[in-house]
Amino acid sequence: MADQRKTPETMAEMDVIDLLLAQHALIRDLFDEVEQAAPEQRGEAFTRLVRLLAVHETAEEEIVHPYARRKIDAGDAVVEDRLAEENEAKQLLQQMDQAGVEDPAFMDNLLLLRGSVEAHARAEERYEFYKLRAHTTEAERRTLATGVKAAEAMAPTHPHPGTESATKNMLMGTPIAMMDRARDAIRQAMGTKS
């Protein structure tokens, strides 16, 4: 699709909280799209969902969570809880990505993934984003939004459980992202599914 809102790094929101909330809404829409897609179109919709989840979580792990650790009360505990949720969802997403949409358990796993991702998003919005908005200035949130978009532009496009920290993302993220993006380009050129 040519809709630029489907590419997180090009979204117009300038406040990091507004950007992340818009991405959460887009993720919910993509879950709907995958669930409602005809079987022959499900792969394309799922590929977009996988990409969005992968780049969104990487950017949160690299930019948002480290900032939240420093800026909000009990930041370490709040972020550790979110990282545990992210790892759980990434593991299921990775299994689904590898098995493909033809897997007989795909739709059941999609419902499990959706529940996990939506619960995680609600927890972020309630325990992290709300507090970040209260403890940051507009200028800080604009700067964070720029950082999130830059991180998303260079993030891996597939889930990689075990990299749920800024340090691991920085050390491993660029090579993994390059491999993911090369693999995506080759598969797109060959007309194969991810």
C-alpha atoms as a printed R data frame, in Angstrom:
    type eleno elety resid chain resno       x       y      z
1   ATOM     1    CA   MET     A     1   0.000   0.000  0.000
2   ATOM     2    CA   ALA     A     2   1.147   3.496 -0.721
3   ATOM     3    CA   ASP     A     3  -0.328   4.894  2.493
4   ATOM     4    CA   GLN     A     4   2.586   6.625  4.230
5   ATOM     5    CA   ARG     A     5   0.970   6.105  7.625
6   ATOM     6    CA   LYS     A     6   1.839   2.428  7.169
7   ATOM     7    CA   THR     A     7   5.536   3.353  7.453
8   ATOM     8    CA   PRO     A     8   6.214   4.364 11.060
9   ATOM     9    CA   GLU     A     9   9.362   6.357 10.384
10  ATOM    10    CA   THR     A    10   7.429   8.704  8.053
11  ATOM    11    CA   MET     A    11   4.491   9.444 10.341
12  ATOM    12    CA   ALA     A    12   3.776  13.135 10.838
13  ATOM    13    CA   GLU     A    13   3.386  13.225 14.632
14  ATOM    14    CA   MET     A    14   6.040  15.414 16.267
15  ATOM    15    CA   ASP     A    15   5.395  14.492 19.916
16  ATOM    16    CA   VAL     A    16   6.804  11.074 20.824
17  ATOM    17    CA   ILE     A    17   3.750  10.109 22.858
18  ATOM    18    CA   ASP     A    18   1.388  11.070 20.023
19  ATOM    19    CA   LEU     A    19   3.621   9.170 17.584
20  ATOM    20    CA   LEU     A    20   3.638   5.997 19.682
21  ATOM    21    CA   LEU     A    21  -0.114   6.197 20.321
22  ATOM    22    CA   ALA     A    22  -0.724   6.579 16.569
23  ATOM    23    CA   GLN     A    23   1.472   3.553 15.965
24  ATOM    24    CA   HIS     A    24  -0.479   1.553 18.553
25  ATOM    25    CA   ALA     A    25  -3.675   2.434 16.649
26  ATOM    26    CA   LEU     A    26  -2.022   1.429 13.370
27  ATOM    27    CA   ILE     A    27  -0.957  -1.889 14.910
28  ATOM    28    CA   ARG     A    28  -4.570  -2.567 15.965
29  ATOM    29    CA   ASP     A    29  -5.711  -1.722 12.417
30  ATOM    30    CA   LEU     A    30  -3.136  -4.097 10.931
31  ATOM    31    CA   PHE     A    31  -4.288  -6.896 13.224
32  ATOM    32    CA   ASP     A    32  -7.820  -6.288 11.891
33  ATOM    33    CA   GLU     A    33  -6.498  -6.322  8.331
34  ATOM    34    CA   VAL     A    34  -4.661  -9.633  8.819
35  ATOM    35    CA   GLU     A    35  -7.671 -11.234 10.518
36  ATOM    36    CA   GLN     A    36 -10.069 -10.110  7.778
37  ATOM    37    CA   ALA     A    37  -7.792 -10.708  4.775
38  ATOM    38    CA   ALA     A    38  -8.585 -13.378  2.246
39  ATOM    39    CA   PRO     A    39  -6.121 -16.266  2.599
40  ATOM    40    CA   GLU     A    40  -4.228 -15.246 -0.553
41  ATOM    41    CA   GLN     A    41  -3.758 -11.688  0.776
42  ATOM    42    CA   ARG     A    42  -3.042 -12.556  4.401
43  ATOM    43    CA   GLY     A    43   0.722 -12.919  3.836
44  ATOM    44    CA   GLU     A    44   1.159  -9.348  2.621
45  ATOM    45    CA   ALA     A    45  -0.873  -7.915  5.494
46  ATOM    46    CA   PHE     A    46   1.011 -10.054  8.018
47  ATOM    47    CA   THR     A    47   4.367  -8.932  6.572
48  ATOM    48    CA   ARG     A    48   3.364  -5.294  7.181
49  ATOM    49    CA   LEU     A    49   2.286  -6.148 10.743
50  ATOM    50    CA   VAL     A    50   5.554  -7.978 11.471
51  ATOM    51    CA   ARG     A    51   7.583  -5.047 10.131
52  ATOM    52    CA   LEU     A    52   5.641  -2.463 12.124
53  ATOM    53    CA   LEU     A    53   5.872  -4.439 15.358
54  ATOM    54    CA   ALA     A    54   9.601  -5.056 14.876
55  ATOM    55    CA   VAL     A    55  10.590  -1.457 14.136
56  ATOM    56    CA   HIS     A    56   8.199  -0.010 16.734
57  ATOM    57    CA   GLU     A    57   9.514  -2.185 19.561
58  ATOM    58    CA   THR     A    58  13.152  -1.631 18.577
59  ATOM    59    CA   ALA     A    59  12.695   2.139 18.674
60  ATOM    60    CA   GLU     A    60  10.975   1.964 22.048
61  ATOM    61    CA   GLU     A    61  13.807  -0.196 23.377
62  ATOM    62    CA   GLU     A    62  16.528   2.114 22.029
63  ATOM    63    CA   ILE     A    63  14.984   5.534 22.695
64  ATOM    64    CA   VAL     A    64  11.854   5.574 24.852
65  ATOM    65    CA   HIS     A    65  12.543   2.998 27.551
66  ATOM    66    CA   PRO     A    66  16.014   4.315 28.492
67  ATOM    67    CA   TYR     A    67  14.567   7.821 28.794
68  ATOM    68    CA   ALA     A    68  11.620   6.559 30.854
69  ATOM    69    CA   ARG     A    69  14.015   4.796 33.244
70  ATOM    70    CA   ARG     A    70  15.529   8.178 34.108
71  ATOM    71    CA   LYS     A    71  12.485  10.424 33.959
72  ATOM    72    CA   ILE     A    72   9.609   8.634 35.680
73  ATOM    73    CA   ASP     A    73   9.125   7.359 39.215
74  ATOM    74    CA   ALA     A    74  10.026   3.654 39.472
75  ATOM    75    CA   GLY     A    75  11.208   3.884 35.876
76  ATOM    76    CA   ASP     A    76  13.383   0.777 36.092
77  ATOM    77    CA   ALA     A    77  10.495  -1.396 37.280
78  ATOM    78    CA   VAL     A    78   8.073   0.038 34.723
79  ATOM    79    CA   VAL     A    79  10.515  -0.562 31.867
80  ATOM    80    CA   GLU     A    80  11.509  -4.055 33.036
81  ATOM    81    CA   ASP     A    81   7.857  -5.085 33.013
82  ATOM    82    CA   ARG     A    82   7.432  -3.715 29.471
83  ATOM    83    CA   LEU     A    83  10.597  -5.492 28.272
84  ATOM    84    CA   ALA     A    84   9.338  -8.823 29.626
85  ATOM    85    CA   GLU     A    85   6.057  -8.312 27.753
86  ATOM    86    CA   GLU     A    86   7.928  -7.374 24.574
87  ATOM    87    CA   ASN     A    87  10.129 -10.466 24.742
88  ATOM    88    CA   GLU     A    88   7.111 -12.741 25.143
89  ATOM    89    CA   ALA     A    89   5.363 -11.185 22.144
90  ATOM    90    CA   LYS     A    90   8.558 -11.250 20.056
91  ATOM    91    CA   GLN     A    91   8.987 -14.965 20.654
92  ATOM    92    CA   LEU     A    92   5.482 -15.751 19.410
93  ATOM    93    CA   LEU     A    93   5.826 -13.296 16.511
94  ATOM    94    CA   GLN     A    94   9.124 -14.881 15.479
95  ATOM    95    CA   GLN     A    95   7.559 -18.365 15.517
96  ATOM    96    CA   MET     A    96   4.643 -17.127 13.426
97  ATOM    97    CA   ASP     A    97   6.919 -15.256 11.013
98  ATOM    98    CA   GLN     A    98   8.994 -18.398 10.465
99  ATOM    99    CA   ALA     A    99   5.978 -20.725 10.145
100 ATOM   100    CA   GLY     A   100   4.134 -18.427  7.728
101 ATOM   101    CA   VAL     A   101   0.464 -17.693  7.270
102 ATOM   102    CA   GLU     A   102  -0.201 -21.157  5.849
103 ATOM   103    CA   ASP     A   103   0.538 -22.736  9.237
104 ATOM   104    CA   PRO     A   104  -2.650 -24.417 10.549
105 ATOM   105    CA   ALA     A   105  -2.142 -22.694 13.936
106 ATOM   106    CA   PHE     A   106  -1.682 -19.244 12.379
107 ATOM   107    CA   MET     A   107  -5.102 -17.762 13.202
108 ATOM   108    CA   ASP     A   108  -5.100 -19.127 16.754
109 ATOM   109    CA   ASN     A   109  -1.581 -17.760 17.282
110 ATOM   110    CA   LEU     A   110  -2.625 -14.432 15.757
111 ATOM   111    CA   LEU     A   111  -5.349 -14.093 18.388
112 ATOM   112    CA   LEU     A   112  -2.848 -14.910 21.146
113 ATOM   113    CA   LEU     A   113  -0.374 -12.416 19.712
114 ATOM   114    CA   ARG     A   114  -3.016  -9.734 19.406
115 ATOM   115    CA   GLY     A   115  -4.065 -10.191 23.032
116 ATOM   116    CA   SER     A   116  -0.452 -10.007 24.182
117 ATOM   117    CA   VAL     A   117   0.405  -6.972 22.057
118 ATOM   118    CA   GLU     A   118  -2.747  -5.074 23.019
119 ATOM   119    CA   ALA     A   119  -2.231  -5.770 26.737
120 ATOM   120    CA   HIS     A   120   1.378  -4.577 26.373
121 ATOM   121    CA   ALA     A   121   0.268  -1.410 24.561
122 ATOM   122    CA   ARG     A   122  -2.303  -0.620 27.273
123 ATOM   123    CA   ALA     A   123   0.358  -1.087 29.957
124 ATOM   124    CA   GLU     A   124   2.773   1.182 28.097
125 ATOM   125    CA   GLU     A   125   0.125   3.837 27.656
126 ATOM   126    CA   ARG     A   126  -0.941   3.687 31.303
127 ATOM   127    CA   TYR     A   127   2.339   3.168 33.160
128 ATOM   128    CA   GLU     A   128   4.953   4.643 30.845
129 ATOM   129    CA   PHE     A   129   3.549   7.094 28.290
130 ATOM   130    CA   TYR     A   130   1.196   8.884 30.712
131 ATOM   131    CA   LYS     A   131   4.061   9.447 33.151
132 ATOM   132    CA   LEU     A   132   6.487  10.448 30.405
133 ATOM   133    CA   ARG     A   133   4.111  13.120 29.135
134 ATOM   134    CA   ALA     A   134   3.774  14.459 32.690
135 ATOM   135    CA   HIS     A   135   7.542  14.520 33.315
136 ATOM   136    CA   THR     A   136   8.853  15.856 29.985
137 ATOM   137    CA   THR     A   137   8.668  19.095 28.072
138 ATOM   138    CA   GLU     A   138   7.307  19.530 24.564
139 ATOM   139    CA   ALA     A   139  10.880  20.017 23.354
140 ATOM   140    CA   GLU     A   140  11.991  16.747 24.939
141 ATOM   141    CA   ARG     A   141   9.063  14.898 23.354
142 ATOM   142    CA   ARG     A   142   9.820  16.404 19.928
143 ATOM   143    CA   THR     A   143  13.453  15.337 20.252
144 ATOM   144    CA   LEU     A   144  12.389  11.846 21.322
145 ATOM   145    CA   ALA     A   145  10.023  11.620 18.318
146 ATOM   146    CA   THR     A   146  12.914  12.467 15.999
147 ATOM   147    CA   GLY     A   147  15.019   9.792 17.699
148 ATOM   148    CA   VAL     A   148  12.250   7.200 17.436
149 ATOM   149    CA   LYS     A   149  11.782   7.881 13.715
150 ATOM   150    CA   ALA     A   150  15.530   7.601 13.104
151 ATOM   151    CA   ALA     A   151  15.704   4.349 15.077
152 ATOM   152    CA   GLU     A   152  12.732   2.967 13.145
153 ATOM   153    CA   ALA     A   153  14.378   3.819  9.829
154 ATOM   154    CA   MET     A   154  17.361   1.635 10.784
155 ATOM   155    CA   ALA     A   155  15.587  -1.060 12.824
156 ATOM   156    CA   PRO     A   156  15.349  -4.753 12.001
157 ATOM   157    CA   THR     A   157  12.157  -5.614 10.135
158 ATOM   158    CA   HIS     A   158  11.635  -8.980 11.828
159 ATOM   159    CA   PRO     A   159  11.443  -9.893 15.536
160 ATOM   160    CA   HIS     A   160  14.637 -10.854 17.344
161 ATOM   161    CA   PRO     A   161  13.820 -11.985 20.905
162 ATOM   162    CA   GLY     A   162  16.585 -11.381 23.410
163 ATOM   163    CA   THR     A   163  17.538  -7.909 22.173
164 ATOM   164    CA   GLU     A   164  15.196  -5.989 24.472
165 ATOM   165    CA   SER     A   165  17.745  -3.422 25.624
166 ATOM   166    CA   ALA     A   166  19.213  -0.298 24.106
167 ATOM   167    CA   THR     A   167  22.729  -1.758 24.351
168 ATOM   168    CA   LYS     A   168  21.861  -5.036 22.632
169 ATOM   169    CA   ASN     A   169  19.873  -3.191 19.970
170 ATOM   170    CA   MET     A   170  22.780  -0.846 19.320
171 ATOM   171    CA   LEU     A   171  25.354  -3.641 19.159
172 ATOM   172    CA   MET     A   172  23.321  -6.156 17.202
173 ATOM   173    CA   GLY     A   173  20.596  -4.050 15.618
174 ATOM   174    CA   THR     A   174  22.425  -2.575 12.651
175 ATOM   175    CA   PRO     A   175  23.824  -5.858 11.278
176 ATOM   176    CA   ILE     A   176  20.522  -7.634 11.936
177 ATOM   177    CA   ALA     A   177  18.582  -4.783 10.305
178 ATOM   178    CA   MET     A   178  20.820  -4.906  7.248
179 ATOM   179    CA   MET     A   179  20.257  -8.654  6.914
180 ATOM   180    CA   ASP     A   180  16.494  -8.305  7.447
181 ATOM   181    CA   ARG     A   181  16.171  -5.500  4.913
182 ATOM   182    CA   ALA     A   182  18.307  -7.320  2.331
183 ATOM   183    CA   ARG     A   183  16.240 -10.481  2.815
184 ATOM   184    CA   ASP     A   184  13.016  -8.455  2.476
185 ATOM   185    CA   ALA     A   185  14.241  -6.835 -0.765
186 ATOM   186    CA   ILE     A   186  15.269 -10.173 -2.262
187 ATOM   187    CA   ARG     A   187  11.963 -11.799 -1.337
188 ATOM   188    CA   GLN     A   188  10.025  -8.852 -2.719
189 ATOM   189    CA   ALA     A   189  11.985  -8.948 -5.972
190 ATOM   190    CA   MET     A   190  11.414 -12.692 -6.253
191 ATOM   191    CA   GLY     A   191   7.741 -12.339 -5.342
192 ATOM   192    CA   THR     A   192   7.982 -14.734 -2.405
193 ATOM   193    CA   LYS     A   193   6.393 -14.376  1.010
194 ATOM   194    CA   SER     A   194   8.377 -13.594  4.119
